[in-house]
Amino acid sequence: MTSPPLQLISFDLCPFVQRAVITLLEKKVPYEVTYINLAKKPAWFLKISPFGKVPVLKVGEEVLFESAVIVEYLDEVYAPFMQPKDPLARAKQRAYTEFANQLFMAQYQLCQADKNLFDHQLESLKELLSRLEPVAQGPFFAGEQPHLVDWNFAPFFHRLLLLEQAGAPQLLTPYPKLAKWANNLLKRPSIQASVPEGFKEKYLNYILNQQGHLAGLISL
Ligand SMILES: N[C@@H](CCC(=O)N[C@@H](CS)C(=O)NCC(=O)O)C(=O)O
């Protein structure tokens, strides 16, 4: 008997969902995706999502939430295993997944910031990047081969590169290892394919619609 396919509940611009998609694509695991409107969450979704957030992964009758947990589950169940064997190295990568969460938040806040808050948010993001540069080994987080933690950072770098190309401050310029890491990630077919068609325009239009200070710095 074949097991029912995995079902991913998604929102098209969500960086947390993108982590799960990258992991599924890298491992070539078939899955079904259901997009929901986060501004009008369906009742069935609110019933199964403990925080009312995406991603949610349905595994048969079970429901998993929290992107970092979902990608670890996928990594444990579907080959190849993408985490270091050494528990200390593995724990360090988990800790840096939490660091990536902070980057997502700082990037989100920069996109929302008005003129008064913009410089402060920009500094917060630069501070995080300056802490990450000495940690990244290059060409990926922990050397020659990507690990699961790379998929957890990829949505941040994906958005950062799109913003830089659209005219936003060039935040990666002082950080050569991060710049190389970001570009290496974006070269991967899985990462290119992990967002819906027209993602670049949708994402930039979303920023423009926020009408924050950043909207005045970028163009499509
Ligand atoms: N810690 C969660 C964060 C997920 C999250 O914030 N998802 C956003 C979309 S990108 C969401 O569903 N927001 C809906 C809400 O907060 O009401 C994870 O890693 O999965």
The ligand as an SDF file (V2000), in Angstrom:
LIG
                    3D

 20 19  0  0  0  0  0  0  0  0999 V2000
    7.9200   30.0100   13.5190 N   0  0  0  0  0  0  0  0  0  0  0  0
    7.0620   29.7240   12.4040 C   0  0  0  0  0  0  0  0  0  0  0  0
    6.7460   31.0390   11.6900 C   0  0  0  0  0  0  0  0  0  0  0  0
    5.7440   30.8430   10.5620 C   0  0  0  0  0  0  0  0  0  0  0  0
    5.1230   32.1680   10.1540 C   0  0  0  0  0  0  0  0  0  0  0  0
    5.3340   33.2140   10.7810 O   0  0  0  0  0  0  0  0  0  0  0  0
    4.3330   32.1090    9.0660 N   0  0  0  0  0  0  0  0  0  0  0  0
    3.6060   33.2940    8.6620 C   0  0  0  0  0  0  0  0  0  0  0  0
    3.6340   33.4880    7.1460 C   0  0  0  0  0  0  0  0  0  0  0  0
    5.2650   33.7510    6.5330 S   0  0  0  0  0  0  0  0  0  0  0  0
    2.1370   33.1290    9.0280 C   0  0  0  0  0  0  0  0  0  0  0  0
    1.5660   32.0760    8.8270 O   0  0  0  0  0  0  0  0  0  0  0  0
    1.5130   34.1930    9.5240 N   0  0  0  0  0  0  0  0  0  0  0  0
    0.1200   34.1930    9.8260 C   0  0  0  0  0  0  0  0  0  0  0  0
   -0.1750   34.8500   11.1250 C   0  0  0  0  0  0  0  0  0  0  0  0
    0.7580   35.1350   11.8880 O   0  0  0  0  0  0  0  0  0  0  0  0
   -1.3520   35.0970   11.3730 O   0  0  0  0  0  0  0  0  0  0  0  0
    7.7260   28.7170   11.4680 C   0  0  0  0  0  0  0  0  0  0  0  0
    8.9650   28.6490   11.4630 O   0  0  0  0  0  0  0  0  0  0  0  0
    7.0110   27.9490   10.7880 O   0  0  0  0  0  0  0  0  0  0  0  0
  1  2  1  0
  2  3  1  0
  2 18  1  0
  3  4  1  0
  4  5  1  0
  5  6  2  0
  5  7  1  0
  7  8  1  0
  8  9  1  0
  8 11  1  0
  9 10  1  0
 11 12  2  0
 11 13  1  0
 13 14  1  0
 14 15  1  0
 15 16  2  0
 15 17  1  0
 18 19  2  0
 18 20  1  0
M  END
$$$$
